[in-house]
């Protein structure tokens, strides 16, 4: 075993040293299925409180599916880099690496979607790490839990109980003695945290702590001051009305474009989507998820690819004609002809819409 190999998780070595592309793809698919997917879904399930069905879908939460796809894309790109250069930033523990990457993706999503709760979480994190007698640490699954410092050495800390569930359901009633006048916003934060821990008598996941304190302090994102929010939106629109109009127009065009593309014959659809470029040469397919027009999973379905196949392809988009030809099993000129037919059909559809015919 080389010095570089000794720094890499043994699970990854067969994939890294595979000489043939077919073997590499087979081993990578097995790694994703057996070791990567379960970890990503476990983290997303924990952070977003969603359920995945047996097919790995979270139909009640499209954001969860997007987070899964985004995490997988990042992971596959990193594994490709590792195979190309094993000595550079080795992955010593695959499961841990995937967990950290998944937590980071969820963290960024929640930070942007719930900025006030994110701010509260940072305050609680600071409180638990700086207040004598309180502590914050990682549990066995890598999540953050808080509690009294004396609990830190517990081998198997309980993070959920009936008392905690009741507290989450109605924190005001459960903790009324901590704020006799019912004014929890004026309560000392350290005393409030201690009251929460005394009530549960066991460590609490940081996210549950945020949920409880947010309810007590009236911390909400997006709906607590609707009047001010609308004024802010109008102010932003006044300052950026050209940008807003352009963005709306672009999104409407992309939505129309996507709806038309999925109606194309499959080979035309693939020839167009995999090579579609904007004026700067960037891939148009990459704009679809960001504009909320189509998820990575929907694009994969349109190309009749599995999520894993498309995730491996995603960092390479847009593809050149030769690469598309290889995927479709045809000649390069056929790809050009297929894309030409697709463009002509889209042009006819656009003209029909403009003329009302």
Buried (B, 14 or more C-beta within 10 A) or exposed (E): EEEEBEEBBEBBBBBBBBEEEEEBBBBBBBBBEEBBBBBBBBBBBBBBEBEBEEEBBBEEBBBBBBBBBBBBBBBBBBBBEBBEEBEEEBBEEBBEBBBBBBBEBBEEBBBEEBEBBBEBBEBBBEBBEEBEEBBBBEBEEBBBBBBBBEBBEBEEBBBEEEEBEBBBEEBEEBBEEBBEEEEBEEBEBBEBBBBBBEBBEBBBBBBBBBBBBBBBBEBEEEEEEEEEEEEEEEEEEEEEEEEBEEEEEEBEEBBBBBEBBBEBEEBBBBBBBBBBEEEEEEBBBBBBBEBEBBBBBBBBBBBEBEBBBBBBBBEEBBBEBEBBBEBBEBEBEBBBBBBEBBBEBBEEBBEEEEEEE
